[in-house]
Amino acid sequence: MTIVARRRFGRRVALDRDGVATYTGAARSTVNHWHRHRHTTGFPAAFTDETGREWFWLDDVRTFHTAHRAAKLAVLTEIDRSGDPWELVGSGTAAKIMRYSSYRNLPDELLDCPDATEELPSGRVRRRWHRRTVWAIADARTGRQSTGRTPGTTTGPRKAHPYADDPRLATAIALLDAARAEGRDSRGLGVELATRLGVTERTAQRLLAVAREVDPIAG
């Protein structure tokens, strides 16, 4: 069993590779890629302790990850922010707002949080969302801090992220805390959470990603 670890050296905290993966929410293979190509990715160099174990300074990882997310954000296509923020739209329009080619590409965060539903004669459920909800979820996926409104309009406060008031988030945080306490890595947690909540594994992974942002490894 791989132990996700951090260690304090004097006043500074360091993480091992699994700790970096947990802190950033990235896969272990992604961390390996960042480190292997650090001359182009900007990922911090490792150092070793007296036993030869590899570590990365947490503050360096934090600086790298902030810059990495900003760089990804810079190349993203802008979403469509036109229209009344309180207008209810269907899946087709929501896909266009998020610049997806098909409603089939809509993320689970949106599909799981409709503002209105309508049961059709066929038994299917039609989901509808306020435009501001679509904007907020699109922003949460990219790390943008949207006001959730168009210029000149006023609205109430929006959620900090799409699962802000979702009780399932508490289960995700508890699962992460339990895994850390038991020395478990993050592999398999998505399946475990999906089974506990009765949701798709993709939704479980989204909940875990938000949980890591809400309750990251303490620095």
C-alpha positions as CSV (number, residue, x, y, z in Angstrom):
1,M,0.0,0.0,0.0
2,T,1.4,3.4,-1.0
3,I,1.3,6.0,1.8
4,V,0.3,9.5,0.9
5,A,2.7,11.5,2.9
6,R,3.8,15.0,3.9
7,R,6.6,15.9,6.2
8,R,7.7,19.1,7.9
9,F,11.4,20.1,7.5
10,G,11.9,23.0,9.9
11,R,9.1,25.5,9.1
12,R,8.4,24.2,5.6
13,V,6.1,21.3,4.5
14,A,7.0,18.9,1.8
15,L,4.9,16.3,-0.1
16,D,5.8,13.0,-1.8
17,R,4.4,12.3,-5.3
18,D,1.2,10.9,-4.0
19,G,0.8,13.9,-1.8
20,V,1.3,16.2,-4.8
21,A,-1.4,14.2,-6.6
22,T,-3.8,14.5,-3.7
23,Y,-3.1,18.2,-3.3
24,T,-3.5,19.1,-7.0
25,G,-6.3,16.6,-7.7
26,A,-4.2,15.3,-10.6
27,A,-3.5,11.6,-11.5
28,R,-0.2,10.2,-10.4
29,S,0.7,9.7,-14.0
30,T,0.1,13.5,-14.6
31,V,2.5,14.3,-11.7
32,N,5.1,12.0,-13.2
33,H,4.7,13.8,-16.5
34,W,5.0,17.3,-14.9
35,H,8.2,16.2,-13.1
36,R,9.7,14.4,-16.1
37,H,9.2,17.5,-18.3
38,R,9.8,20.0,-15.5
39,H,12.1,22.1,-17.7
40,T,9.1,23.0,-19.9
41,T,6.2,22.5,-17.3
42,G,7.9,24.5,-14.6
43,F,7.2,21.8,-12.0
44,P,9.6,22.1,-9.0
45,A,12.6,19.9,-8.7
46,A,12.6,17.2,-6.0
47,F,14.9,16.8,-3.1
48,T,15.7,13.8,-0.9
49,D,15.8,13.3,2.8
50,E,18.4,11.4,4.8
51,T,16.9,8.1,3.7
52,G,16.9,9.0,0.0
53,R,13.1,9.5,-0.1
54,E,11.9,12.0,-2.7
55,W,10.0,15.2,-1.6
56,F,8.6,18.4,-3.1
57,W,8.2,21.7,-1.2
58,L,4.4,22.3,-0.7
59,D,4.7,26.1,-1.3
60,D,6.6,25.4,-4.6
61,V,3.9,22.9,-5.7
62,R,1.2,25.5,-4.8
63,T,2.9,28.2,-6.9
64,F,3.3,25.8,-9.8
65,H,-0.3,24.6,-9.6
66,T,-1.7,28.2,-9.5
67,A,0.4,29.1,-12.6
68,H,-0.6,25.8,-14.3
69,R,-4.3,26.5,-13.9
70,A,-3.9,30.1,-15.0
71,A,-2.2,28.9,-18.2
72,K,-4.9,26.4,-18.9
73,L,-7.5,29.1,-18.3
74,A,-5.8,31.5,-20.8
75,V,-6.4,29.1,-23.7
76,L,-10.0,28.3,-23.0
77,T,-12.8,29.4,-25.3
78,E,-15.0,32.1,-23.7
79,I,-18.6,30.9,-22.9
80,D,-21.6,32.7,-24.2
81,R,-22.8,35.2,-21.6
82,S,-25.5,36.8,-23.6
83,G,-29.2,36.8,-22.5
84,D,-31.2,37.1,-19.3
85,P,-29.4,35.3,-16.5
86,W,-32.7,34.1,-15.1
87,E,-34.0,32.7,-18.4
88,L,-34.6,28.9,-18.2
89,V,-32.9,27.0,-21.1
90,G,-32.8,23.4,-22.2
91,S,-29.9,21.1,-22.8
92,G,-29.4,22.2,-26.4
93,T,-29.1,25.9,-25.5
94,A,-26.9,25.0,-22.4
95,A,-24.5,23.1,-24.7
96,K,-24.3,26.2,-27.0
97,I,-23.6,28.4,-24.0
98,M,-20.8,26.2,-22.9
99,R,-19.5,25.9,-26.5
100,Y,-20.1,22.2,-26.7
101,S,-21.0,20.6,-30.1
102,S,-23.7,18.5,-28.6
103,Y,-25.9,18.3,-25.5
104,R,-24.4,14.9,-24.9
105,N,-21.2,16.6,-23.8
106,L,-22.8,18.4,-20.9
107,P,-21.0,17.8,-17.6
108,D,-22.5,15.8,-14.8
109,E,-22.3,18.9,-12.5
110,L,-24.9,20.5,-14.7
111,L,-27.1,17.5,-15.3
112,D,-27.2,16.8,-11.6
113,C,-28.3,20.3,-10.7
114,P,-31.3,21.3,-12.8
115,D,-33.2,24.5,-11.7
116,A,-36.5,23.0,-13.1
117,T,-37.6,19.6,-14.3
118,E,-40.6,18.4,-16.3
119,E,-41.7,14.8,-16.7
120,L,-42.7,14.1,-20.3
121,P,-45.4,11.7,-21.4
122,S,-42.7,9.2,-22.4
123,G,-41.5,9.2,-18.8
124,R,-38.3,11.0,-19.6
125,V,-37.4,14.0,-17.5
126,R,-36.6,17.3,-19.2
127,R,-34.1,19.4,-17.4
128,R,-33.8,23.2,-17.6
129,W,-31.4,25.6,-16.1
130,H,-31.1,29.4,-15.5
131,R,-28.5,30.9,-17.8
132,R,-26.6,32.0,-14.7
133,T,-26.5,28.4,-13.4
134,V,-24.8,27.3,-16.7
135,W,-22.4,30.2,-16.4
136,A,-21.5,29.4,-12.8
137,I,-20.9,25.7,-13.6
138,A,-18.8,26.5,-16.7
139,D,-16.8,28.9,-14.5
140,A,-16.3,26.3,-11.8
141,R,-14.9,23.9,-14.3
142,T,-12.3,26.3,-15.5
143,G,-11.5,28.1,-12.2
144,R,-13.0,31.4,-13.3
145,Q,-14.7,33.6,-10.7
146,S,-17.8,34.7,-12.5
147,T,-20.3,37.2,-11.1
148,G,-23.0,35.0,-12.6
149,R,-24.6,38.1,-14.3
150,T,-24.4,40.3,-17.3
151,P,-23.3,43.9,-17.0
152,G,-26.0,46.2,-15.6
153,T,-28.0,43.4,-14.0
154,T,-28.3,42.5,-10.3
155,T,-28.7,39.0,-8.8
156,G,-28.3,37.3,-5.5
157,P,-25.0,35.6,-4.5
158,R,-24.1,32.6,-6.5
159,K,-22.6,29.4,-5.2
160,A,-18.8,29.2,-4.8
161,H,-18.9,26.0,-6.8
162,P,-21.7,23.7,-8.2
163,Y,-21.7,21.5,-5.2
164,A,-21.7,24.2,-2.5
165,D,-25.0,23.2,-1.0
166,D,-24.9,19.5,-2.0
167,P,-24.9,17.2,1.0
168,R,-23.0,14.6,-1.0
169,L,-19.9,16.9,-0.8
170,A,-19.6,16.2,3.0
171,T,-19.5,12.5,2.2
172,A,-16.7,13.0,-0.3
173,I,-14.7,15.1,2.2
174,A,-15.2,12.5,4.9
175,L,-14.0,9.8,2.5
176,L,-10.9,11.7,1.6
177,D,-10.2,12.4,5.3
178,A,-10.6,8.7,6.1
179,A,-8.3,7.6,3.3
180,R,-5.6,10.0,4.5
181,A,-6.0,8.8,8.1
182,E,-5.6,5.2,6.9
183,G,-2.6,6.0,4.7
184,R,-4.5,5.1,1.6
185,D,-3.9,6.8,-1.8
186,S,-6.7,8.2,-4.0
187,R,-7.0,5.2,-6.3
188,G,-10.4,3.6,-6.1
189,L,-12.0,6.4,-4.1
190,G,-14.2,7.4,-7.1
191,V,-15.7,3.9,-7.4
192,E,-16.2,3.7,-3.6
193,L,-17.9,7.1,-3.4
194,A,-20.1,6.3,-6.5
195,T,-21.2,3.1,-4.7
196,R,-22.0,4.9,-1.5
197,L,-24.0,7.7,-3.1
198,G,-25.6,5.7,-6.0
199,V,-24.2,8.1,-8.6
200,T,-22.0,7.6,-11.7
201,E,-18.3,7.3,-11.2
202,R,-17.8,10.5,-13.2
203,T,-20.0,12.5,-10.8
204,A,-18.1,10.9,-7.9
205,Q,-14.8,12.0,-9.3
206,R,-16.2,15.6,-9.7
207,L,-17.3,15.6,-6.1
208,L,-13.9,14.4,-5.0
209,A,-12.2,17.1,-7.0
210,V,-14.3,19.8,-5.4
211,A,-13.7,18.2,-2.0
212,R,-10.0,18.5,-2.5
213,E,-10.3,22.2,-3.2
214,V,-12.6,22.7,-0.2
215,D,-10.4,20.7,2.2
216,P,-6.9,20.5,0.7
217,I,-3.9,19.2,2.6
218,A,-3.1,21.8,5.3
219,G,-0.1,23.9,4.6
